[in-house]
Amino acid sequence: MGFLQNMTIASTALLLTTALPAGAAIKVNERLPELEKLYLDLHQSPELSLQEQQTGKKIAKQLKRLGFEVTTEVGGYGVVGLLENGAGPTIMIRTDTDGLPITEQTGVSYASKVKVLNKEGTEVGVMHGCGHDIHMTSFIGTAEHLVAHKDQWQGTLMMVAQPAEEVGAGAKAMLNEGLFSQFAKPDHILALHVSASVPAGKVALKPEYTMASVDSVDIHVKGKGGHGAYPHTTIDPVVLASRIVLALQTITSRELSPLEPSVVTVGSIHGGSKHNVISNEVKLQLTLRSYNPAVREQQIAAIKRITAGIAASAGLEESLYPEVVVHEAESIPSTYNNPEQTARVTQAIKAAIGADNVELTEPVMAGEDFGLYGRTEDKLPITLFWLGGVNPDTYKKAMKNNTQLPSLHSSKFAPDYQKAIPTGVNAMSNAALALFNRN
């Protein structure tokens, strides 16, 4: 850390206060080292989805310290903190808390060395490979910042630390336990996500669709097995599965409008046990991505029709047609950034960190269960923005040399936390202030 840390702290002391009235400055020089300490602790102690007990306790402790009314174990190990500050809107800020089953290979001195047994009983490394440690640290920094400037806003600040984002279960669980009925119904909902393709110190936003819906689909292809030397006496499920894989590619290319983004990926295919044996079954696993809910329905309907048609063409009776299972419990909708709210957030962040540091980005086919908070009956406005995580020098070299940067979920993804955290605190704090004071 050393020189770079001191330089970062000095350069961001003004950055964190530029959008606030004169005299409103907090002691940023004193708080950044504590936030970095929190980040390093979170980075070195990640917990898998649905196991975030200690992480939840750490977040709860921080919020209690700041005077929030805190409830723990909401929707698993979720945490809800409420702070009332007079009459006004309710602003919800959400962070996710879970790590990934990845063995870290970044080579940094503070790398995670955590190993645990997964649900299959296999030992796996655990890493915050999606930046949730940055999210949580920025979340606490934002809470500190807004508490220190309570004279600049009125309303209720709702801080939500959500578990199990990586498995698409956390937002559903918290909503099912009455997040918006038992605690508060927010007027505006905000979140940030670290980007592995944007330089640290910058923020990127996209109004309307910004992240995709995600569906996991299993296809159980059946056949009539036999000896590999007598294929004419069988109906080979390996051949059927191969035909299905190729036919599925026509859903996006030939059945959907080229103006509608769609991904149908077969990520796994398993069947057979021996060179000269034709098996009775093959199993496929798919991931589906789209933005438009109507496209999702078309994808699923086409999969069912295509698989049944191929089975029928091979002479299988209907009882042996492929089984198509959509794992609805794991499905998450696309993330749709409310245009009006996102425009206001964009202007606030530009005022805080400079227009040159705010980019309009393209939507991505990755998924986030944050979108669920905007899909309740109330259709509450949500905005998720991207927080640059790549060291600026590393980014410039990669662009110059046309080299690939480590992506999110990579064992080698090491965000530039010293630049990303203060930018995240600044961006989120000023976004919240703009929404509190929107009238």
N, C-alpha and C positions, 0 to 999 in steps of 0.2 A: 504494500500500500504506500507508505512513505510519502515521497514527493508528489506523486500523482494524486493521492488522497487529499493532501493539503491544498494542492492546486484546485482540485474539484470542489472542495468545501468553500474555498475563497471565491471561486467564480460563480458558485450557485447561491451564495448568500443574498445577492441582489436579485437573482433570477426568481427566487421564491417569493419575492415581495413586490415585484414591479407592477402587478395588476391590482394591488391593494392601495388604499388611501395612505397619504403621508402619515407617519407616526404609528402605522399598524404593524411594523416589522416585528417578527418574533426572533428569538435567539437561534437562528439557523445554525450558526457555527457550533453551538452546543448540542443541537439535536441530531445533526447528520451522523456523527460518530455512533450515537446510540442506535440510530436506524440501521446503520451498516452492521453493527453488532447483532441486532435482531436478525438481519438478513443472513448473516453467516451461521447463526444458530439454526435458523429454519432450513437453510441449505444443507447443513450437516446432519439434520435429524428428520428426513422426510418419512412420511408414512403413506402406505398404499391406500387406495380408495376403500372406503368403508371401515378403515382402521385409524382414522385421524384423531384419536382420543387426546394424545398429548399436544398435538398442534392446536386443537380446539381450546384446550386449557390455556395455552400461551396467548392466543388471541383474546380470550375472555379476560385474562389477567390484565392485558394492556388496555382494553376498553373500560374495565372497572377502574383502573388507575385514572382514567380521564373523566370519570364521573358518569358513564353510561349506565343505564339500567340494563343488566345483562342476563340473558337466558341461554343456557347451554343445552346440548344434546337435542337440538331441534332437527328432525329429519336425519337422525344418526348423530354425528358429532358436529352438527352445525351450531353456529353461535349467532344470536341476534342481540344487537346493542341499540338502545333507543335513548336519545337525548332531546328533551323538549326545550325549546328556546323561544317561547312566546307563540303568538298566532302567526300562521303562515303555512306554506306547502310542506309536504313530507318528501324528503329526498332520500332515496335508497341507494347506497353504494355497496356493491357486491364484490367479494373476492372469492376465489376458489382455493382449496387448501390441500388437495391430495397430490402425492407424488406418483411416479411411474415405476414399473418393474424393469428398470434399466441399471446396468452396472456402469457407473460414471467413468469416463475415460478422457476427461478434459485435461488432466495433468496439473490442475491448479492446487495450491497448497491446502485449500479448504474443501477439497472434493469430498463428497459423501462416501462413507465406507460402510453404510448400513446394509445389512443382509438380513432377510427374513424368509420365512416359509410362505409360499403362496397357497391358495386354496387347494391346489393339487398336491401340496406337501413337498414341492420342489424349492430349494433355496434360490433366491433371486436377489440381485442388488436392487437398491431403491434410490431414485434420483429425482430431483425436481427438474426434469428435462423439458418441461413446458413453461417454465418461468413462474410457477405459482408462488415461489418464495419471493420473487420481485413483486408480484401482485399483493401478497399479504403485507409486505413491508411498506409499499406505497399506500396501502389501505390504512395502516396504523399511522403513517406520517400525515395522511390527509385528515384523519380524525383529530390528531394533535393540532394541526394547522387550523381547522375549523373551530375547535374548542377555544384555541387561543384568540380567535377573532370573532367571538360570539356577538360582539357589538356590530358586526358587519352583516348579519343575517338574522332572520326570524323564521321559525318553523320547527320542524322535527327532523333530526338527522337519524337515519336508520342504517346502521352498519350491519351487513349480513356476510358472515363467513361461511361459505357453502362447501360441504364435503362432496366427494364422489363425482366430480365433474368429468373425470376421465372415463367413467363407465356410464355416463348419461343418467345417473340415478339421483344426484344430489338435489337439483332444483325441483324435480318431481316430489321427492320426499319432503322437502321443506314446505312446498305449496300444499301437499296433502295433509300436513300437520297444522295448517292454518296460518301460514306466514302472513297472508294479507288480511286475515280475519281475527286472529288471536293477538296480533301485534299491532300492525298499522298497515293501511293501504296507501302506498306511495303515490305521489302525483308524478314523479319522475324517477327513472331507474338508470343508474350508470354503472359501467364496468370498464376496465382496461385489460388488454392482453399484450404481453410482450411479443414483439416481432423479431424473427430471426433474419429478416431481410431489410430492415430499416435501421439506419445508424442511431446509436444512443444520442439523446439530446433532441430527437425529433419525435413527432407524433403523426400518425396517418389515420384518416377517417374515410368512411364511405357511407353516404346516406342510402336509405332503403336497404335492399338485400346486401349483407356484408359477409355472412357465413352460411353454409349450406345445411339442409336437413340431412340426417344420417339414419339409414336403416340397415340392420343386419338381417340377411335372408339365408336360410338353409334350404337346399334342394336335395331331397333323397331320391336318387334315380334308381329305379328297380329294373330287373331283367330276369332272364332265365339262364342260369349258369351251366357250365359243363366243361368238358375237356377242351383244351386249347387246340388240339388236333382236329376237332370236329365242330368248328364254329357254326356250321349249318344247322346243327341240332340245338343251338342256343339263340337267345336274343341278348346280345352282348351289351351290358350297361355301360362299359367303358366307351364303346362306340357311341352309344346314345348320349352319354355325358359330353363327349367331344363335340358332337353335333350341337348340343345345347349351348356349350360355351361359345361356339362360333355364331350361332343364331342370335344369342343375346346381344352381340355387338351391333346388330341391326336396329335395336330399339332406339338408341340415340341417333344413329346415322340415317335411319329410314322411317321411323315412326313418329319422331318428335320434331317439332319445328327447329330448324337450325338456330333460331333466335332464342331458344330456351336451353340454358345450360343443363346438362345431364351427364351423370357418370354411372355406369353399371360395370363393376369390377368383380371378377371371380378371383378371390384371393386364396382359395384353398380347394384342392381336389384330391380325394382319397378313395381308392378302390382296389380290390384285388389283393391276393396274398402270395401268389406263386407264378413263375414264368408260364407254366402250361395249364393254368386253371383260369377259366372264365368265371368271374364271380357273379353273385346275384344282385350286387348293389354297388353304387358309387355315391359318395357324398360330396356336395359342393357347398362352399360358403361364399357369400357375396356381400359387398357393401354397395349401397345405392346412395347417390348424392344428387340434390337438386335444390333449387330455390323456391320455385312455384309449387304449392301443394297439389295443384292439378297434375303437374308433371310427375310427381311422386306416385299418384294414383295410377297414371298411365303406365309407369314403369312396372309396378306390381301386377297390374292386369295383364300386361304383355308377357311377363315372365310366366305367369300361370297358363296363358294361352299357348305360348311357344312350347313349353315343356310337355303339355298334354298332346299337342299336335305331333311332336316328334315321336312320342311314345306310341301314339295311334298309328303313325306311318310305319313303325317297325312291327306292327302286328300284336302289340300288347293289349290285353283286355283292360278295361277301365279300372278294375281293382288294382292294377299294377302301374297305373299312371304315376308319375313323380309326385311326391309330396312337397309342397312349397310352404315353408313356415317363415312368416315375417315376425321377428321378435319385437312386438309392439312395446313391451316394457322397456326395451333399450332404445327405442326410436326417439329422436329429438328433432324438433322443427328447425327450419332455417332461422337465422337471426336477422330481423328486419329493424334497421335503425330508423326510428321516427324522423322523417325529414325536417319538420319544423324544430323539434328539440335538438337534432343533430346540428342544424345550422347555428342555433344559439350556442351550443357547446363549442363548435368550431371557432366562432368569433371570440369566445372567452379564452380559449386556449391560444389563439393567435395573439391576443392582447397580452397574454402572460409570457409566452416564450418566443414571440416574434413570428410573423407570417411566413418567413422563409423556413421556419422549422416545423411547419404544419403542411402535410401533403394530402392530396386527394388520392386514394388508393383504389385498386380494383377488388372486387369481391373474391373470396377464396372458397374452395370446395371442402375445406376443413369444417368440422362441426363444433358447436358449443351449446351446452344446455341452457346458457343464459337466455337464449331466445324464448324459452318457456315463460319467463316472467312477463313477456309482452303478449302471450297467447291465452291469458285467462279471459273470462267473460267481460272484464272491464277494459280489455285491450289497452293496457297502460303503456305509455310511451317509454321506449328503452333506447339507449345509445351505448354501443361498445366501440372504443377506439383502440388503435394499435399503438403501443409504446415501443419506440425504437430500443433494441437491445444489443446491437452489434457495435463493437468498438469502432469509432469513426475511421481510424487509420487502417484497421483490418478491412473495413468495408471498402475504402478507396483502393486498397491493393487488390481486393477480389474483383472489383469492377474493372480495374486497369488490366489485370491479367486474365480476366474471364474465367475465374476459378469459382467453384461452388462453395458457398458458406454452409457450415453445419446447420441443419434445419431444426425446428422444434421436434422434440422426441428423439433427437440424436444424442448418443452417449457423449458426444464431443461439444455439445452446445453449452457455452459458458458466457452468459450475457455480461456486458460491461455495467455491473450494478452501480458503480460509483457515479456514473452519469445517468443511468436509467432511473434510479430511485428518486433523486431530486426532481427530475423532469416529470416523473409520474405523480409525485406529490403536488407539484405546481399545477400541472394540467388538470388533475382531478379536483383539487381544491377550488380552482377558479371556475371550472365547469359547474361545480355545485353552487358556488356563490352566484353565478349568473342565473341559475334556475331558481334559487331562493328569492332572488331579487328581480324576477322576470317582469314584474309589473311596475 
